[in-house]
């Protein structure tokens, strides 16, 4: 009988450890991610490169392999959302960095709007970043 009690106690302990371990797993949410501008200013002109980093806000680590499906660059911060320009994805540099080429036709504040999916997360990450174009 003593062996049976020890076996039951060991089984109960293992179940308890497994339950505690599974409740302690931290899951990220889409709100835990953000795009950040590497450089918030560019010079006015064609073919200017804008580099972003996608980071997990809780860990500070870069997040690679996001699927960016929506991009728009306009002058909404200056009250001219109809003043939009083309933006094209460029090959990425280091993991977690995303590069775009755009034409900044005039000085002022430009808004880069993005929609992205982060691998392993549900929901869409939406971001609006302001870039300052200067001569």
N, C-alpha and C positions, 0 to 999 in steps of 0.2 A: 504494500500500500504506500509505502514511503516513496518508492520510485514513481508511482502514478502521480503523487502530489507534486514532485519535482518537475515531472514532464508537463503537467498542467500549468505550473507557475512559469516555466520557461516559455511555453506557447503564449500565455497571456502577456508576458513581457515583450516578446517579439511583435505581437499584434499591436501593443501600445506604442512601441518604438516606431513601427511602420505608420501608424495613424498620426503621430506627432510629426514625423518627418514629412508626410504628404501635406499636412496643413501649413507647414512652414515654407513651402515653395512659393517664391514671389513671382507673380506673373506681371509682365509689363502690359500697359494699355497704350492705345494709339496716342493719347495725350502725353505720354512719357517721352515722345520723340519731337524733335524740332529741327528745322533747317536753319543754318546760320550762314551769313555772308562771310567769306574769308576776307574780302576787302569791300567796304561799303561805298567806295567811290571809284568812278571810272572817268576817263577822259571822253569828251564828245567825239564821235566819229563812227566809222564802219568797223565791223568785225572785232568788236571788243569782247574779251572773254570775262565772264562772270563765273566765279567758283563758289560753290556752296558746300557746306558740310552737313550731313545728317547725323545727329547725335542722340543718344539716349540720355535724357536729362537727369535721370537718377544715377547713372554710372559715369556719365561724361565720355563714354566710349563711342567711336564712330560706328555707323551702321551701314554696311555695304549692301549692294544688291536690291535697293529699293526700285520699284517700278514707277517711274514718273510718267503719268499719262495725260496730264493737262499742264500747259504753260501759257502764260500771257504776260506781256510786258507793255505797260502803258503809263501815262502820266496822271493817273488818278490822284496822287497826292497834291498835284498842282491844280486840281479842278478840271483836268482835261482827260477823262477816261477814254474819249474817242481817239486820242492821240496814241495809237498803239503801233508797235513795230514788230517785225519778225524776230523770232528767237529760235535757235536751232541747237540741238544737243550735240555736244562734242565728246570725243572719247574721254573717259574718266581718268584721273590720275591715281592717287593713292586710294585704298579702300575707304569708303564713306564720303568721298569727294565726288561732286557732280558738277560738270562744266557745261556752260552754254555760251554760244556766240550770238551777239546781237548788235544792231546799229542804234546808237544813241544820237538822234538827229539834232538835239538841242540841249542846252543846259537846263538843269532843274532836277526835281525828284521824280524818279521812275519807280513804279511798283511792279515787282515780279510776283505773280500769283502762281502757285503750284498745287497740283493734286497728285498724291503718291500713295502707293501701297507698300507697306513694310512687310517683308517676308516673315511669316509666322504670326502676324497680328490681324485681327479683324478690324474693319473700319477703314476710312480714308483719312490720310493726313493732309490737311489743307493748311497752306501757309501763304502769307503775304509779307514780302520783304521790301524795304525801301532802299533804293540805290541812288546815290547822288552823282549826277553827271556834271563834270566841270571842264572848262576849256584849259 
